[in-house]
Amino acid sequence: MSRSSALAPSRLERTGEAAVDLAMALSARLLPVAAALVLLGALQVAAASCTPEPAPYAARTAIAR
């Protein structure tokens, strides 16, 4: 084994580094999307815990045709 091949990174190491770089780039892009989804979920839970306003009588009656 020559000295240059002993110091060069293996193909598996380069592939692993590329995978880590890709994962970091994707996580940086998807972080705002994930945060927005969590916020929307929290808002839905908060809205569901509120008591609904009573409907007007006209909205509750059946329409006779």
KELO-183535 format. One record per residue: x, y, z of N, C-alpha, C, O, CB in turn; residue number from 1. Coordinates in steps of 0.2 Angstrom, whole numbers, plus 5000, padded with zeros to 4 digits. Glycine has a CB too. Example, Ala and Ser with C-alpha at 12.3 -4.5 7.8 and 13.67 -1.06 7.14 Angstrom:
<drenpa n_xx="5066" n_yy="4972" n_zz="5039" ca_xx="5062" ca_yy="4978" ca_zz="5039" c_xx="5066" c_yy="4984" c_zz="5039" o_xx="5071" o_yy="4983" o_zz="5042" cb_xx="5057" cb_yy="4978" cb_zz="5045" num="1"/>
<drenpa n_xx="5064" n_yy="4989" n_zz="5035" ca_xx="5068" ca_yy="4995" ca_zz="5036" c_xx="5064" c_yy="5000" c_zz="5039" o_xx="5067" o_yy="5006" o_zz="5040" cb_xx="5070" cb_yy="4997" cb_zz="5029" num="2"/>
//
This chain:
<drenpa n_xx="5004" n_yy="4994" n_zz="5000" ca_xx="5000" ca_yy="5000" ca_zz="5000" c_xx="5005" c_yy="5006" c_zz="5000" o_xx="5009" o_yy="5007" o_zz="5004" cb_xx="4995" cb_yy="5000" cb_zz="5006" num="1"/>
<drenpa n_xx="5003" n_yy="5011" n_zz="4995" ca_xx="5007" ca_yy="5017" ca_zz="4995" c_xx="5005" c_yy="5022" c_zz="5000" o_xx="4999" o_yy="5021" o_zz="5003" cb_xx="5007" cb_yy="5020" cb_zz="4988" num="2"/>
<drenpa n_xx="5009" n_yy="5027" n_zz="5001" ca_xx="5007" ca_yy="5032" ca_zz="5006" c_xx="5001" c_yy="5036" c_zz="5004" o_xx="4997" o_yy="5038" o_zz="5008" cb_xx="5013" cb_yy="5036" cb_zz="5008" num="3"/>
<drenpa n_xx="5001" n_yy="5038" n_zz="4998" ca_xx="4995" ca_yy="5042" ca_zz="4995" c_xx="4988" c_yy="5038" c_zz="4996" o_xx="4983" o_yy="5042" o_zz="4998" cb_xx="4996" cb_yy="5044" cb_zz="4988" num="4"/>
<drenpa n_xx="4988" n_yy="5032" n_zz="4995" ca_xx="4982" ca_yy="5028" ca_zz="4996" c_xx="4980" c_yy="5027" c_zz="5003" o_xx="4974" o_yy="5027" o_zz="5005" cb_xx="4982" cb_yy="5021" cb_zz="4992" num="5"/>
<drenpa n_xx="4985" n_yy="5027" n_zz="5008" ca_xx="4983" ca_yy="5027" ca_zz="5015" c_xx="4980" c_yy="5033" c_zz="5017" o_xx="4976" o_yy="5033" o_zz="5022" cb_xx="4990" cb_yy="5025" cb_zz="5019" num="6"/>
<drenpa n_xx="4982" n_yy="5039" n_zz="5015" ca_xx="4979" ca_yy="5045" ca_zz="5017" c_xx="4973" c_yy="5047" c_zz="5014" o_xx="4969" o_yy="5051" o_zz="5016" cb_xx="4985" cb_yy="5051" cb_zz="5016" num="7"/>
<drenpa n_xx="4972" n_yy="5045" n_zz="5008" ca_xx="4966" ca_yy="5047" ca_zz="5004" c_xx="4959" c_yy="5044" c_zz="5008" o_xx="4960" o_yy="5038" o_zz="5010" cb_xx="4966" cb_yy="5044" cb_zz="4997" num="8"/>
<drenpa n_xx="4954" n_yy="5047" n_zz="5008" ca_xx="4948" ca_yy="5044" ca_zz="5011" c_xx="4945" c_yy="5039" c_zz="5007" o_xx="4945" o_yy="5040" o_zz="5000" cb_xx="4943" cb_yy="5050" cb_zz="5012" num="9"/>
<drenpa n_xx="4942" n_yy="5034" n_zz="5010" ca_xx="4939" ca_yy="5029" ca_zz="5006" c_xx="4933" c_yy="5031" c_zz="5002" o_xx="4930" o_yy="5037" o_zz="5004" cb_xx="4938" cb_yy="5023" cb_zz="5010" num="10"/>
<drenpa n_xx="4930" n_yy="5028" n_zz="4998" ca_xx="4924" ca_yy="5029" ca_zz="4994" c_xx="4918" c_yy="5030" c_zz="4999" o_xx="4914" o_yy="5034" o_zz="4999" cb_xx="4923" cb_yy="5025" cb_zz="4988" num="11"/>
<drenpa n_xx="4918" n_yy="5025" n_zz="5004" ca_xx="4913" ca_yy="5025" ca_zz="5009" c_xx="4913" c_yy="5031" c_zz="5013" o_xx="4908" o_yy="5033" o_zz="5015" cb_xx="4914" cb_yy="5018" cb_zz="5013" num="12"/>
<drenpa n_xx="4919" n_yy="5033" n_zz="5015" ca_xx="4919" ca_yy="5039" ca_zz="5019" c_xx="4917" c_yy="5045" c_zz="5015" o_xx="4913" o_yy="5049" o_zz="5018" cb_xx="4926" cb_yy="5040" cb_zz="5022" num="13"/>
<drenpa n_xx="4918" n_yy="5046" n_zz="5009" ca_xx="4916" ca_yy="5051" ca_zz="5005" c_xx="4908" c_yy="5051" c_zz="5004" o_xx="4905" o_yy="5056" o_zz="5004" cb_xx="4919" cb_yy="5052" cb_zz="4998" num="14"/>
<drenpa n_xx="4906" n_yy="5045" n_zz="5003" ca_xx="4898" ca_yy="5044" ca_zz="5003" c_xx="4895" c_yy="5046" c_zz="5009" o_xx="4890" o_yy="5050" o_zz="5009" cb_xx="4897" cb_yy="5037" cb_zz="5001" num="15"/>
<drenpa n_xx="4898" n_yy="5044" n_zz="5015" ca_xx="4895" ca_yy="5046" ca_zz="5021" c_xx="4895" c_yy="5054" c_zz="5022" o_xx="4890" o_yy="5056" o_zz="5025" cb_xx="4899" cb_yy="5043" cb_zz="5027" num="16"/>
<drenpa n_xx="4900" n_yy="5057" n_zz="5020" ca_xx="4901" ca_yy="5064" ca_zz="5021" c_xx="4896" c_yy="5068" c_zz="5017" o_xx="4893" o_yy="5073" o_zz="5019" cb_xx="4908" cb_yy="5067" cb_zz="5019" num="17"/>
<drenpa n_xx="4895" n_yy="5065" n_zz="5011" ca_xx="4890" ca_yy="5068" ca_zz="5006" c_xx="4883" c_yy="5067" c_zz="5009" o_xx="4879" o_yy="5072" o_zz="5008" cb_xx="4890" cb_yy="5065" cb_zz="4999" num="18"/>
<drenpa n_xx="4881" n_yy="5061" n_zz="5012" ca_xx="4875" ca_yy="5060" ca_zz="5015" c_xx="4874" c_yy="5065" c_zz="5021" o_xx="4868" o_yy="5067" o_zz="5022" cb_xx="4874" cb_yy="5053" cb_zz="5017" num="19"/>
<drenpa n_xx="4879" n_yy="5066" n_zz="5025" ca_xx="4878" ca_yy="5071" ca_zz="5030" c_xx="4877" c_yy="5078" c_zz="5028" o_xx="4873" o_yy="5081" o_zz="5030" cb_xx="4884" cb_yy="5071" cb_zz="5035" num="20"/>
<drenpa n_xx="4880" n_yy="5080" n_zz="5023" ca_xx="4879" ca_yy="5086" ca_zz="5020" c_xx="4872" c_yy="5087" c_zz="5017" o_xx="4869" o_yy="5092" o_zz="5018" cb_xx="4885" cb_yy="5088" cb_zz="5014" num="21"/>
<drenpa n_xx="4870" n_yy="5082" n_zz="5014" ca_xx="4863" ca_yy="5082" ca_zz="5011" c_xx="4858" c_yy="5083" c_zz="5016" o_xx="4853" o_yy="5086" o_zz="5016" cb_xx="4862" cb_yy="5076" cb_zz="5006" num="22"/>
<drenpa n_xx="4859" n_yy="5079" n_zz="5022" ca_xx="4854" ca_yy="5079" ca_zz="5027" c_xx="4854" c_yy="5086" c_zz="5031" o_xx="4849" o_yy="5088" o_zz="5033" cb_xx="4856" cb_yy="5073" cb_zz="5032" num="23"/>
<drenpa n_xx="4860" n_yy="5089" n_zz="5031" ca_xx="4860" ca_yy="5095" ca_zz="5035" c_xx="4857" c_yy="5100" c_zz="5030" o_xx="4853" o_yy="5105" o_zz="5033" cb_xx="4867" cb_yy="5097" cb_zz="5036" num="24"/>
<drenpa n_xx="4858" n_yy="5100" n_zz="5024" ca_xx="4854" ca_yy="5105" ca_zz="5019" c_xx="4847" c_yy="5104" c_zz="5019" o_xx="4843" o_yy="5109" o_zz="5019" cb_xx="4857" cb_yy="5104" cb_zz="5012" num="25"/>
<drenpa n_xx="4844" n_yy="5098" n_zz="5019" ca_xx="4837" ca_yy="5096" ca_zz="5019" c_xx="4834" c_yy="5099" c_zz="5026" o_xx="4829" o_yy="5101" o_zz="5026" cb_xx="4836" cb_yy="5089" cb_zz="5018" num="26"/>
<drenpa n_xx="4838" n_yy="5097" n_zz="5032" ca_xx="4835" ca_yy="5099" ca_zz="5038" c_xx="4834" c_yy="5107" c_zz="5039" o_xx="4830" o_yy="5109" o_zz="5042" cb_xx="4839" cb_yy="5096" cb_zz="5044" num="27"/>
<drenpa n_xx="4839" n_yy="5110" n_zz="5036" ca_xx="4839" ca_yy="5117" ca_zz="5036" c_xx="4833" c_yy="5120" c_zz="5032" o_xx="4830" o_yy="5125" o_zz="5034" cb_xx="4846" cb_yy="5120" cb_zz="5034" num="28"/>
<drenpa n_xx="4831" n_yy="5117" n_zz="5027" ca_xx="4826" ca_yy="5119" ca_zz="5023" c_xx="4819" c_yy="5117" c_zz="5026" o_xx="4814" o_yy="5121" o_zz="5025" cb_xx="4826" cb_yy="5116" cb_zz="5016" num="29"/>
<drenpa n_xx="4819" n_yy="5111" n_zz="5029" ca_xx="4812" ca_yy="5109" ca_zz="5031" c_xx="4811" c_yy="5111" c_zz="5038" o_xx="4805" o_yy="5111" o_zz="5041" cb_xx="4813" cb_yy="5101" cb_zz="5031" num="30"/>
<drenpa n_xx="4816" n_yy="5114" n_zz="5042" ca_xx="4814" ca_yy="5117" ca_zz="5049" c_xx="4809" c_yy="5122" c_zz="5049" o_xx="4805" o_yy="5121" o_zz="5053" cb_xx="4821" cb_yy="5120" cb_zz="5051" num="31"/>
<drenpa n_xx="4809" n_yy="5127" n_zz="5045" ca_xx="4803" ca_yy="5132" ca_zz="5045" c_xx="4796" c_yy="5128" c_zz="5043" o_xx="4791" o_yy="5130" o_zz="5046" cb_xx="4804" cb_yy="5137" cb_zz="5040" num="32"/>
<drenpa n_xx="4796" n_yy="5124" n_zz="5039" ca_xx="4790" ca_yy="5120" ca_zz="5037" c_xx="4788" c_yy="5116" c_zz="5044" o_xx="4782" o_yy="5116" o_zz="5045" cb_xx="4791" cb_yy="5115" cb_zz="5031" num="33"/>
<drenpa n_xx="4792" n_yy="5113" n_zz="5047" ca_xx="4790" ca_yy="5109" ca_zz="5053" c_xx="4788" c_yy="5113" c_zz="5058" o_xx="4783" o_yy="5112" o_zz="5062" cb_xx="4796" cb_yy="5105" cb_zz="5055" num="34"/>
<drenpa n_xx="4791" n_yy="5119" n_zz="5059" ca_xx="4789" ca_yy="5124" ca_zz="5064" c_xx="4782" c_yy="5127" c_zz="5063" o_xx="4778" o_yy="5127" o_zz="5067" cb_xx="4794" cb_yy="5130" cb_zz="5065" num="35"/>
<drenpa n_xx="4781" n_yy="5128" n_zz="5057" ca_xx="4774" ca_yy="5130" ca_zz="5055" c_xx="4769" c_yy="5125" c_zz="5056" o_xx="4763" o_yy="5127" o_zz="5058" cb_xx="4774" cb_yy="5133" cb_zz="5047" num="36"/>
<drenpa n_xx="4770" n_yy="5119" n_zz="5055" ca_xx="4765" ca_yy="5114" ca_zz="5056" c_xx="4764" c_yy="5113" c_zz="5063" o_xx="4758" o_yy="5112" o_zz="5065" cb_xx="4768" cb_yy="5107" cb_zz="5053" num="37"/>
<drenpa n_xx="4769" n_yy="5113" n_zz="5067" ca_xx="4768" ca_yy="5113" ca_zz="5075" c_xx="4764" c_yy="5119" c_zz="5077" o_xx="4760" o_yy="5118" o_zz="5081" cb_xx="4775" cb_yy="5112" cb_zz="5078" num="38"/>
<drenpa n_xx="4765" n_yy="5124" n_zz="5075" ca_xx="4761" ca_yy="5130" ca_zz="5077" c_xx="4754" c_yy="5130" c_zz="5075" o_xx="4750" o_yy="5131" o_zz="5078" cb_xx="4764" cb_yy="5137" cb_zz="5073" num="39"/>
<drenpa n_xx="4753" n_yy="5127" n_zz="5068" ca_xx="4746" ca_yy="5126" ca_zz="5066" c_xx="4742" c_yy="5121" c_zz="5071" o_xx="4736" o_yy="5122" o_zz="5072" cb_xx="4746" cb_yy="5124" cb_zz="5059" num="40"/>
<drenpa n_xx="4746" n_yy="5116" n_zz="5072" ca_xx="4743" ca_yy="5111" ca_zz="5077" c_xx="4741" c_yy="5114" c_zz="5084" o_xx="4736" o_yy="5112" o_zz="5086" cb_xx="4747" cb_yy="5105" cb_zz="5078" num="41"/>
<drenpa n_xx="4746" n_yy="5118" n_zz="5086" ca_xx="4744" ca_yy="5121" ca_zz="5093" c_xx="4739" c_yy="5126" c_zz="5092" o_xx="4735" o_yy="5126" o_zz="5097" cb_xx="4751" cb_yy="5125" cb_zz="5095" num="42"/>
<drenpa n_xx="4738" n_yy="5129" n_zz="5087" ca_xx="4732" ca_yy="5134" ca_zz="5086" c_xx="4726" c_yy="5130" c_zz="5086" o_xx="4721" o_yy="5133" o_zz="5088" cb_xx="4733" cb_yy="5138" cb_zz="5080" num="43"/>
<drenpa n_xx="4726" n_yy="5125" n_zz="5082" ca_xx="4720" ca_yy="5121" ca_zz="5082" c_xx="4718" c_yy="5118" c_zz="5089" o_xx="4712" o_yy="5118" o_zz="5090" cb_xx="4721" cb_yy="5115" cb_zz="5077" num="44"/>
<drenpa n_xx="4722" n_yy="5116" n_zz="5093" ca_xx="4721" ca_yy="5113" ca_zz="5099" c_xx="4718" c_yy="5119" c_zz="5104" o_xx="4713" o_yy="5118" o_zz="5107" cb_xx="4727" cb_yy="5110" cb_zz="5103" num="45"/>
<drenpa n_xx="4721" n_yy="5125" n_zz="5103" ca_xx="4719" ca_yy="5131" ca_zz="5107" c_xx="4711" c_yy="5133" c_zz="5105" o_xx="4707" o_yy="5134" o_zz="5109" cb_xx="4723" cb_yy="5137" cb_zz="5106" num="46"/>
<drenpa n_xx="4710" n_yy="5132" n_zz="5098" ca_xx="4704" ca_yy="5134" ca_zz="5096" c_xx="4698" c_yy="5129" c_zz="5097" o_xx="4693" o_yy="5131" o_zz="5099" cb_xx="4704" cb_yy="5135" cb_zz="5088" num="47"/>
<drenpa n_xx="4700" n_yy="5123" n_zz="5098" ca_xx="4696" ca_yy="5117" ca_zz="5100" c_xx="4694" c_yy="5118" c_zz="5107" o_xx="4688" o_yy="5115" o_zz="5109" cb_xx="4699" cb_yy="5111" cb_zz="5098" num="48"/>
<drenpa n_xx="4698" n_yy="5120" n_zz="5111" ca_xx="4697" ca_yy="5121" ca_zz="5118" c_xx="4692" c_yy="5127" c_zz="5120" o_xx="4689" o_yy="5127" o_zz="5126" cb_xx="4703" cb_yy="5121" cb_zz="5122" num="49"/>
<drenpa n_xx="4691" n_yy="5131" n_zz="5115" ca_xx="4687" ca_yy="5137" ca_zz="5117" c_xx="4679" c_yy="5135" c_zz="5116" o_xx="4678" o_yy="5130" o_zz="5112" cb_xx="4688" cb_yy="5143" cb_zz="5112" num="50"/>
<drenpa n_xx="4675" n_yy="5138" n_zz="5120" ca_xx="4668" ca_yy="5136" ca_zz="5119" c_xx="4665" c_yy="5139" c_zz="5113" o_xx="4666" o_yy="5145" o_zz="5112" cb_xx="4664" cb_yy="5138" cb_zz="5126" num="51"/>
<drenpa n_xx="4661" n_yy="5136" n_zz="5109" ca_xx="4658" ca_yy="5139" ca_zz="5103" c_xx="4653" c_yy="5144" c_zz="5105" o_xx="4650" o_yy="5144" o_zz="5110" cb_xx="4655" cb_yy="5134" cb_zz="5098" num="52"/>
<drenpa n_xx="4652" n_yy="5149" n_zz="5100" ca_xx="4647" ca_yy="5154" ca_zz="5101" c_xx="4640" c_yy="5151" c_zz="5100" o_xx="4640" o_yy="5147" o_zz="5095" cb_xx="4648" cb_yy="5160" cb_zz="5097" num="53"/>
<drenpa n_xx="4635" n_yy="5153" n_zz="5103" ca_xx="4628" ca_yy="5150" ca_zz="5102" c_xx="4626" c_yy="5152" c_zz="5095" o_xx="4627" o_yy="5158" o_zz="5093" cb_xx="4623" cb_yy="5151" cb_zz="5107" num="54"/>
<drenpa n_xx="4623" n_yy="5148" n_zz="5091" ca_xx="4621" ca_yy="5149" ca_zz="5084" c_xx="4614" c_yy="5153" c_zz="5085" o_xx="4610" o_yy="5152" o_zz="5090" cb_xx="4620" cb_yy="5143" cb_zz="5080" num="55"/>
<drenpa n_xx="4613" n_yy="5158" n_zz="5081" ca_xx="4606" ca_yy="5161" ca_zz="5081" c_xx="4601" c_yy="5156" c_zz="5080" o_xx="4602" o_yy="5151" o_zz="5076" cb_xx="4606" cb_yy="5167" cb_zz="5076" num="56"/>
<drenpa n_xx="4595" n_yy="5158" n_zz="5082" ca_xx="4589" ca_yy="5154" ca_zz="5081" c_xx="4587" c_yy="5152" c_zz="5074" o_xx="4586" o_yy="5146" o_zz="5072" cb_xx="4583" cb_yy="5157" cb_zz="5085" num="57"/>
<drenpa n_xx="4588" n_yy="5157" n_zz="5070" ca_xx="4587" ca_yy="5156" ca_zz="5062" c_xx="4591" c_yy="5151" c_zz="5059" o_xx="4589" o_yy="5147" o_zz="5055" cb_xx="4587" cb_yy="5162" cb_zz="5059" num="58"/>
<drenpa n_xx="4597" n_yy="5150" n_zz="5062" ca_xx="4602" ca_yy="5145" ca_zz="5059" c_xx="4600" c_yy="5138" c_zz="5061" o_xx="4602" o_yy="5133" o_zz="5058" cb_xx="4609" cb_yy="5147" cb_zz="5061" num="59"/>
<drenpa n_xx="4596" n_yy="5137" n_zz="5067" ca_xx="4595" ca_yy="5131" ca_zz="5070" c_xx="4588" c_yy="5128" c_zz="5067" o_xx="4587" o_yy="5122" o_zz="5069" cb_xx="4595" cb_yy="5131" cb_zz="5077" num="60"/>
<drenpa n_xx="4584" n_yy="5132" n_zz="5064" ca_xx="4578" ca_yy="5129" ca_zz="5062" c_xx="4578" c_yy="5126" c_zz="5056" o_xx="4582" o_yy="5128" o_zz="5051" cb_xx="4573" cb_yy="5135" cb_zz="5062" num="61"/>
<drenpa n_xx="4574" n_yy="5121" n_zz="5055" ca_xx="4573" ca_yy="5117" ca_zz="5048" c_xx="4570" c_yy="5122" c_zz="5043" o_xx="4565" o_yy="5126" o_zz="5045" cb_xx="4570" cb_yy="5111" cb_zz="5049" num="62"/>
<drenpa n_xx="4572" n_yy="5121" n_zz="5037" ca_xx="4569" ca_yy="5125" ca_zz="5032" c_xx="4563" c_yy="5121" c_zz="5029" o_xx="4564" o_yy="5115" o_zz="5026" cb_xx="4574" cb_yy="5127" cb_zz="5026" num="63"/>
<drenpa n_xx="4557" n_yy="5123" n_zz="5029" ca_xx="4551" ca_yy="5120" ca_zz="5027" c_xx="4550" c_yy="5122" c_zz="5019" o_xx="4550" o_yy="5128" o_zz="5018" cb_xx="4545" cb_yy="5121" cb_zz="5031" num="64"/>
<drenpa n_xx="4549" n_yy="5117" n_zz="5015" ca_xx="4548" ca_yy="5118" ca_zz="5008" c_xx="4542" c_yy="5116" c_zz="5006" o_xx="4540" o_yy="5116" o_zz="5000" cb_xx="4554" cb_yy="5115" cb_zz="5004" num="65"/>
//
